[in-house]
Amino acid sequence: MKDVYITRISKFLPNNPISNDEMEGVLGQINDKPSRAKRIVLRNNGIKERYYAMNSQGEITHTNAELTKEAIAKLFDDSFTQNSMELLCCGTSSPDQLLPSHASMVHGLLANKNLEINSASGICCAGMSSLKFGFLSVKSGNSNNAVCTGSERSSTRIRANMFKEEAVSLSSLEEQPIIAFKKDFLRWMLSDGAGAMLLENKKNKDGISLKVDWMEAYSYAHELETCMYSGGEKLADGSIKPWTEYNSKQWLEESIFSVKQDVKILEKHVINKGVESLELVFKKHAKDPSDIDYFLPHLSSNYFAEKLKAGIKEKGLQIPESSWFTNLDKVGNVGSASIYLMLEELMSSGKLKKGDKIMLSVPESGRFSYAYAHLTVC
């Protein structure tokens, strides 16, 4: 087995940052009315700026594949060119189309050479699944290097025009044409961007590298129902009726393809199962939590930060609060790309020194999955 090192990290955030006051101007107002949820959600999530693959007039500027390609391109130089790549792993929850795969479309834009590709689906853990595939490939000797990505283009799914037909349908039924909180809530949470990492079987000759010590992932889908979903509707029994069982008229009138989240289930389980899985991973690797120098938790909202800290303490996991590192307020919740954006900022900050221990923690509320990675600066 080979040692595996993250030798380069890059990011691409499209266009100019969008402030809280500018959001609804870019995304639009549903039924020409200000959102009732916006103020409450933004107050709780702590996000101050985010990026959209749209300009200030709401015109689309980048596909998800283009965002990913731009992030990858920043990894290349004379010593590692696009033709040096052996494996491309791409994770996202918002591919541009159902088929072909996201990685295939990114590879098409790179237009470099014949290479192995892998696409990881899911939600926030998709970026970690992409990273783990690359990690295992390099570790096993199957490839000498891998480029792994996490990316999202959520903005095009949360524009007001995506809900126009549903609002009209509600009006025709003499109901209040207000989109359900499970949909409107996420309009003020999600944003766009991409991150890329280069994994190699040797560390950098100059500067620092991050050795990937181990990666672990856990799913609780065997005991918990779906919480966050798209392309279907949740029924009273907790099951998901897929989009293929609705007619094309219903796709529009019920916003079947919108991203939805059951906030009651989220509140009940996301922290408990996160702390439970965190305890499992520390036990498996006989890891002392107090030894962590930088703890990078992907948080969808700052609302959960104190709850997570409290849950960790209750379990007796002594992760130093001084080790917590996040950039949620500056880049927003970018789903599968968030952990890439955090690690890129940390690695380029100049703060890291050899021997530092870094823990990556990524929850996913789809049906409650959690992914972890332990890194050592070398």
PyMOL commands that set and color helices and strands:
alter all, ss='L'
color gray80, all
select helices_A, chain A and resi 23-27+30-32+38-45+64-73+82-84+102-110+126-140+155-157+160-172+181-187+243-245+248-253+263-284+289-291+302-314+321-323+328-331+335-347
alter helices_A, ss='H'
color red, helices_A
select strands_A, chain A and resi 5-12+18-19+49-50+87-92+116-120+145-152+193-200+210-219+228-229+232-234+240-242+260-261+294-297+357-364+369-377
alter strands_A, ss='S'
color yellow, strands_A
deselect
rebuild
show_as cartoon
